[in-house]
Amino acid sequence: MTRARGTALVVGASHAGAQVAASLRQEGWDGDVLLVGDEAALPYQRPPLSKAYLAGTSSIDDLAIRKSEFYEKHRIRLVRATVTGLDRAARRIWTSDGGTISYDGLALCTGGRARRAALPGSTLEGVHYLRTFADVEAIRQSVRPGGRAVIIGGGYIGLETAASLRTLGLEVTVLEAAERVLARVTAPAVSSFYERVHREAGVDIRTSVLAEGIEGHTSVTAVRVTGGERVAADLVIVGIGLVPNTELAAEAGLRVDDGIVIDDHARTSDDRIVAAGDCVSHRLARYDRLVRLESVPSATEQAKAAAATLCGKERPIRALPWFWSDQYDLKLQIAGLNTGYDEVSLSGDPAADRDFSCFYFRDGLLLAADCVNRPRDFMWIKQALGRGGKVDRAQLEGALQPHP
């Protein structure tokens, strides 16, 4: 692609971007490395935002992926700017202040943004989204013990936020349009478990309920749901998914399909440009489909491949997708993707216990697992599937010893 010299430009300063910049040095890029981001803080971890950071048990400095000394030592220059355009032929970008930056190697790590709610009243004071540390700072300004929070969306972000707000002493209601929480990503038994846990913690979980509007004069006072009921609220948090930031790539003519499409070496449809992170779609051979993964481990794996490619080396993306979610004292660890499963097997009793594993099969072979407070199960499955092996029920039962 390009020799490891000149200017390497990384657009986007979150997990993927920070990793590309660091890996460029590890892979031998000896020219300038510019990491462009539009937030004031050093590149930081996003998963703790809805957990420790919202709960007030960590600071933005604690969330930094790397300290400022790392960037100085490795000659990585942080540039505070918003990128507004890309000229592939001239190899340069435009920034919102009218300036341009030329590059020899380019990585697009533009991430994503919180999906906005198309609801009346969604611009009222007290309506928030949760994607950046600035979002959480704004939420924390509205948090008062005994206050009433309504969360629209019963996915991971919604449930993690609910757990944090309950810890802070708020009354919390979760509104989920589907028949169960986590409906798109887990089996019914896992959904039922999390509904039970949150209700035991005092969260009002409402499923099959559609938010139809947010009410208030200047500040939010209630959320109106299907049937006309009004759920009182001093604070509303909308957690209905992520929109990948693909506009820059699309306007430059790169292939986009729910994300910037990359190959196994993180190359885009322009083989002089790589991409990584929440903004990309990548065909996973093991699942035979194009997937956009919102996952720190996947972003890191893609970023390492992207940096190697920019340096003219081969480091294909091969790792098994995996994820995690922390809620209360529960750590959910997910190995693999369960899309297309036709059978579920449980180890432990999610109706009574606070630790269990849920295994997903298709045609008798293990696809993925959700492990709640079962790190041993998670590690074995992650390693077994990561090696590319085929695991059936008998192999699984033989490998995992019964839990006490």
C-alpha positions in Angstrom: 0.0 0.0 0.0 2.5 2.6 1.2 5.9 2.6 2.7 6.1 3.2 6.4 7.1 6.8 6.1 5.6 10.1 5.4 2.4 11.1 7.3 0.0 8.5 8.6 -3.4 10.1 9.4 -5.9 8.5 11.7 -9.3 10.0 11.7 -11.2 9.3 14.9 -9.6 9.2 18.4 -11.4 6.5 20.3 -10.5 2.8 20.8 -9.8 1.9 17.2 -8.1 5.2 16.3 -5.8 5.1 19.4 -4.9 1.5 18.7 -4.1 2.2 15.0 -1.8 5.0 16.1 0.0 2.9 18.7 0.2 -0.1 16.3 1.7 2.0 13.5 4.7 2.6 15.7 4.9 -1.0 16.7 4.8 -2.1 13.0 7.6 0.3 12.2 6.0 3.5 10.7 8.8 6.0 11.1 7.1 9.1 9.7 4.6 11.4 11.4 1.5 9.9 13.0 -1.5 12.3 13.4 -4.5 11.2 15.5 -7.4 13.5 14.7 -10.4 13.7 17.1 -13.1 16.2 18.0 -13.3 15.7 21.8 -11.3 17.6 24.3 -10.2 14.6 26.4 -7.4 12.1 25.6 -8.8 9.0 23.8 -10.8 7.2 26.4 -12.7 3.9 27.1 -16.4 4.1 26.3 -17.8 1.0 28.0 -17.3 2.4 31.6 -19.3 5.5 30.7 -22.6 3.8 31.5 -21.1 2.0 34.5 -18.3 3.3 36.7 -18.2 6.8 35.2 -21.9 7.4 35.5 -21.9 6.0 39.0 -19.2 8.4 40.0 -16.6 5.8 40.9 -14.1 6.8 38.2 -12.9 10.0 36.5 -12.2 10.8 32.9 -8.5 10.4 33.6 -9.1 6.9 34.9 -10.8 6.1 31.5 -7.9 7.2 29.4 -6.8 4.4 27.1 -3.2 5.7 27.4 -1.6 8.6 29.2 -0.4 11.7 27.5 3.2 10.6 28.0 2.6 7.6 25.8 1.7 9.8 22.8 4.6 12.1 23.5 7.1 9.2 23.8 5.9 7.6 20.5 5.6 10.8 18.6 1.9 10.6 18.1 0.4 14.0 17.6 -3.1 14.6 18.8 -5.0 17.0 16.6 -8.3 18.5 17.8 -10.4 19.0 14.8 -13.6 17.9 13.0 -13.0 16.3 9.6 -15.5 17.6 7.0 -14.2 16.1 3.7 -11.9 13.7 2.1 -10.1 14.0 -1.3 -8.8 10.6 -2.1 -7.1 11.6 -5.3 -5.1 14.4 -3.6 -4.7 12.4 -0.4 -5.9 15.1 2.0 -8.7 15.9 4.3 -10.5 19.1 5.1 -11.3 20.3 8.6 -14.2 22.4 9.9 -11.9 25.4 10.4 -11.2 25.4 6.6 -7.8 23.8 6.9 -6.4 20.7 5.1 -4.1 17.9 6.2 -2.3 15.8 3.6 -1.4 12.2 4.3 0.5 9.2 2.9 -1.5 6.6 4.8 -5.1 7.0 6.0 -7.1 5.1 8.6 -10.8 5.9 9.1 -11.9 5.2 12.6 -14.9 7.5 12.7 -16.9 5.4 15.2 -20.6 6.1 15.7 -23.2 8.3 17.3 -26.2 7.7 19.5 -29.4 7.1 17.4 -31.7 10.0 18.0 -35.4 9.5 19.0 -37.9 10.8 16.5 -40.3 11.7 19.3 -42.2 14.9 20.1 -40.4 16.7 22.9 -37.1 14.9 22.4 -35.3 18.3 22.5 -36.6 19.2 26.0 -34.1 19.9 28.8 -33.5 16.7 30.6 -33.5 14.4 27.6 -30.1 12.8 27.2 -28.2 10.2 25.1 -25.2 8.3 26.3 -22.2 8.0 24.0 -19.5 10.5 25.1 -18.1 11.6 28.5 -19.8 15.0 27.8 -23.1 13.2 27.6 -22.5 11.5 30.9 -21.4 14.8 32.5 -24.8 16.3 31.4 -26.7 13.3 32.8 -24.8 13.5 36.1 -25.9 17.2 36.5 -29.5 15.9 36.4 -29.1 13.1 38.9 -30.7 13.5 42.3 -31.4 10.8 44.8 -35.1 10.0 44.7 -35.3 11.5 41.2 -37.3 9.8 38.5 -35.5 8.5 35.5 -37.1 6.9 32.4 -34.8 5.0 30.0 -36.1 4.4 26.5 -34.5 1.2 25.3 -33.9 -2.1 27.0 -30.6 -3.1 25.4 -27.2 -3.3 27.1 -26.7 0.5 27.3 -30.2 0.9 28.8 -29.8 -1.8 31.3 -26.3 -0.8 32.4 -27.5 2.8 32.8 -30.5 1.6 34.8 -28.2 -0.3 37.2 -25.9 2.7 37.6 -28.9 5.1 38.3 -30.4 2.7 40.9 -27.0 2.6 42.6 -27.2 6.4 42.8 -30.7 6.2 44.4 -33.0 7.2 41.5 -36.4 5.6 40.7 -35.9 4.0 37.3 -38.3 2.9 34.6 -37.1 1.1 31.5 -39.4 1.2 28.4 -38.7 -1.5 25.8 -40.8 -1.8 22.7 -40.0 -5.5 22.1 -41.6 -8.3 24.1 -38.5 -8.7 26.2 -35.2 -6.8 27.1 -32.1 -7.7 25.0 -34.5 -9.4 22.5 -32.2 -8.9 19.6 -29.1 -10.4 21.2 -30.0 -13.1 23.7 -32.3 -16.1 24.3 -35.5 -15.6 26.2 -34.0 -17.2 29.4 -31.3 -14.6 29.5 -33.8 -11.8 29.0 -36.0 -13.2 31.8 -33.0 -13.3 34.1 -32.1 -9.7 33.5 -35.7 -8.6 33.9 -35.8 -10.4 37.2 -32.6 -9.0 38.5 -33.5 -5.4 37.6 -37.0 -5.8 39.1 -35.4 -7.2 42.3 -33.2 -4.1 42.4 -36.3 -1.8 42.1 -36.3 -1.0 38.4 -39.7 -0.8 36.8 -39.2 -2.9 33.6 -41.9 -2.4 31.0 -41.8 -4.5 27.8 -44.0 -4.3 24.7 -44.4 -0.6 25.5 -43.7 2.1 22.9 -42.8 5.6 23.9 -44.9 8.0 21.8 -43.7 11.4 23.1 -41.8 13.3 25.8 -43.7 15.9 27.7 -42.8 19.1 29.6 -42.8 22.9 29.1 -39.1 23.6 29.0 -37.9 20.5 31.0 -39.1 17.0 30.8 -41.9 16.0 33.2 -43.1 12.7 31.7 -42.9 10.2 28.9 -46.2 9.3 27.1 -46.5 5.7 26.1 -48.9 3.6 24.0 -52.4 3.9 25.4 -51.9 7.4 26.7 -50.3 6.6 30.0 -47.8 9.2 31.3 -44.7 7.9 33.1 -43.4 10.7 35.4 -39.8 11.7 34.7 -37.2 14.3 35.8 -34.6 12.7 33.5 -35.0 10.7 30.2 -32.1 8.7 28.7 -32.6 7.4 25.2 -30.6 4.2 24.4 -31.9 2.9 21.1 -28.8 2.0 19.3 -25.8 3.4 17.4 -25.5 5.0 13.9 -22.1 4.5 12.3 -20.4 7.6 11.1 -20.0 6.7 7.5 -20.8 10.0 5.8 -17.2 11.0 5.2 -16.4 7.6 3.6 -19.7 7.6 1.5 -19.2 11.1 0.2 -15.6 10.1 -0.9 -17.1 7.2 -2.8 -16.0 4.3 -0.6 -18.2 1.3 -0.3 -20.6 1.5 2.6 -23.1 -1.1 3.8 -24.3 -0.4 7.3 -20.6 0.6 7.8 -17.5 1.2 5.8 -16.9 -2.2 4.2 -13.4 -3.6 4.8 -11.7 -6.9 3.9 -9.7 -9.2 6.2 -6.8 -6.8 6.2 -9.0 -3.7 7.1 -8.7 -2.3 3.5 -11.7 -0.3 2.3 -12.8 -0.4 -1.3 -9.9 2.0 -1.9 -6.9 -0.3 -1.1 -4.9 2.8 -0.1 -7.3 3.5 2.8 -8.0 1.3 5.9 -10.8 1.5 8.5 -11.6 0.0 11.9 -14.0 0.2 14.8 -17.7 0.8 15.2 -17.9 2.4 11.8 -16.9 -0.7 9.7 -18.7 -3.7 8.3 -16.6 -6.8 7.8 -17.5 -10.2 6.3 -16.8 -12.8 9.0 -16.0 -16.1 7.3 -17.1 -18.2 10.3 -20.6 -16.7 10.1 -20.6 -16.1 6.3 -22.1 -12.6 6.5 -21.2 -9.0 6.7 -21.2 -7.8 10.3 -20.7 -4.5 12.0 -19.5 -5.2 15.5 -19.8 -2.6 18.3 -17.1 -4.2 20.4 -13.8 -3.0 21.9 -12.0 -6.3 21.3 -13.1 -6.2 17.6 -12.1 -2.6 17.2 -8.7 -3.5 18.6 -8.2 -6.5 16.3 -9.3 -4.5 13.3 -7.0 -1.6 14.3 -4.0 -3.8 14.5 -4.7 -5.2 11.1 -5.2 -1.7 9.7 -1.8 -0.5 11.0 0.0 -3.6 9.7 -1.6 -3.0 6.3 -0.5 0.6 6.2 3.0 -0.6 6.9 2.9 -3.1 4.0 2.5 -6.1 6.3 0.0 -8.9 6.6 -2.0 -9.3 9.8 -5.5 -10.6 8.9 -8.5 -10.2 11.2 -9.2 -13.6 12.7 -10.2 -13.3 16.3 -13.6 -14.6 17.6 -16.0 -11.7 18.4 -16.6 -11.3 22.1 -18.3 -8.7 24.3 -19.2 -8.0 27.9 -21.7 -6.2 30.1 -21.5 -5.2 33.8 -24.7 -4.7 35.7 -24.8 -4.6 39.5 -22.6 -7.5 40.7 -23.1 -9.4 37.4 -20.5 -9.8 34.6 -21.9 -11.1 31.4 -19.3 -12.3 29.0 -20.3 -13.2 25.5 -18.2 -15.4 23.2 -19.2 -15.5 19.5 -22.4 -14.4 17.7 -25.6 -16.4 18.2 -27.3 -15.2 15.0 -29.2 -18.1 13.4 -29.2 -20.4 16.5 -31.8 -23.2 16.5 -31.2 -24.7 19.9 -30.3 -23.4 23.4 -28.8 -25.2 26.3 -28.4 -23.9 29.9 -25.8 -24.7 32.6 -27.2 -23.4 35.9 -30.7 -22.0 36.6 -31.2 -18.4 35.4 -34.6 -18.4 37.2 -33.0 -18.8 40.6 -29.2 -18.3 40.4 -27.0 -15.3 39.7 -24.5 -17.4 37.7 -25.2 -19.5 34.7 -24.2 -20.0 31.0 -26.5 -20.1 28.0 -25.1 -22.0 25.0 -26.3 -21.4 21.4 -26.3 -24.2 18.8 -27.0 -24.5 15.1 -27.3 -27.9 13.5 -25.8 -29.4 16.6 -22.7 -27.2 16.7 -21.9 -24.5 19.2 -22.2 -21.0 17.8 -21.8 -18.8 20.9 -22.4 -18.5 24.7 -23.6 -16.0 27.2 -21.8 -16.5 30.5 -23.1 -14.7 33.6 -20.5 -14.8 36.4 -19.0 -17.9 34.8 -15.5 -16.8 33.6 -14.3 -20.3 33.3 -17.0 -21.3 30.9 -16.4 -18.1 28.9 -12.6 -18.6 28.6 -13.0 -22.3 27.4 -15.6 -21.4 24.8 -13.7 -18.4 23.6 -10.5 -20.4 23.1 -12.3 -23.4 21.6 -14.3 -21.4 19.0 -11.4 -19.0 18.5 -9.2 -21.9 17.3 -11.8 -22.5 14.6 -12.8 -25.9 15.9 -16.3 -27.4 15.8 -17.8 -28.0 19.2 -20.8 -30.2 19.7 -22.9 -30.7 22.8 -21.0 -33.8 23.9 -17.6 -32.0 23.6 -19.0 -29.0 25.5 -20.4 -31.1 28.3 -17.2 -33.1 28.6 -15.0 -30.0 28.8 -17.0 -27.9 31.3 -17.1 -29.5 34.7 -20.3 -29.1 36.7 -20.5 -25.9 38.8 -21.2 -26.2 42.5 
